């Protein structure tokens, strides 16, 4: 299950497997499922990741 984080009044969703952050829960869940099943990251998913300072 993805983790929700609020920063600067914006909500982000974190993949608990790799730690990448996303603006929507659906993409974070896709990332987390992929990471858990494949033990790797998928560049088609991670291209939507956002950098948190």
C-alpha positions as CSV (number, residue, x, y, z in Angstrom):
1,X,0.0,0.0,0.0
2,X,1.4,3.4,-1.0
3,X,2.2,6.0,1.6
4,X,0.7,9.5,1.4
5,X,2.8,12.6,2.0
6,X,1.7,16.2,2.1
7,X,4.3,18.8,1.4
8,X,3.8,22.5,0.6
9,X,0.0,21.8,0.5
10,X,0.5,19.2,-2.2
11,X,-0.3,15.5,-1.9
12,X,2.2,12.9,-3.1
13,X,2.1,9.2,-3.0
14,X,5.2,7.2,-2.3
15,X,6.1,3.7,-3.5
16,X,7.1,1.9,-0.4
17,X,9.3,-0.5,-2.3
18,X,11.7,2.0,-4.1
19,X,10.7,5.3,-2.5
20,X,9.8,7.2,-5.7
21,X,7.1,9.8,-5.3
22,X,4.1,10.4,-7.6
23,X,1.4,13.0,-7.9
24,X,-1.3,10.3,-8.1
25,X,-2.0,7.2,-6.2
26,X,-2.7,5.0,-9.2
27,X,0.8,5.5,-10.6
28,X,2.4,5.0,-7.2
29,X,0.4,1.7,-6.8
30,X,1.6,0.6,-10.3
31,X,5.2,1.3,-9.3
32,X,4.9,-0.5,-6.0
33,X,3.3,-3.6,-7.6
34,X,6.0,-3.7,-10.3
35,X,8.8,-3.3,-7.8
36,X,7.4,-5.9,-5.5
37,X,6.9,-8.5,-8.3
38,X,10.0,-7.8,-10.4
39,X,12.5,-6.5,-7.8
40,X,13.3,-3.7,-10.2
41,X,12.0,-0.4,-11.5
42,X,10.1,0.1,-14.8
43,X,11.2,3.2,-16.7
44,X,7.7,3.7,-18.2
45,X,6.3,4.1,-14.7
46,X,9.2,6.0,-13.1
47,X,9.3,8.6,-15.8
48,X,6.3,10.1,-14.0
49,X,8.1,10.3,-10.6
50,X,8.6,13.7,-9.0
51,X,11.5,14.9,-7.0
52,X,10.9,16.0,-3.5
53,X,13.3,18.3,-1.8
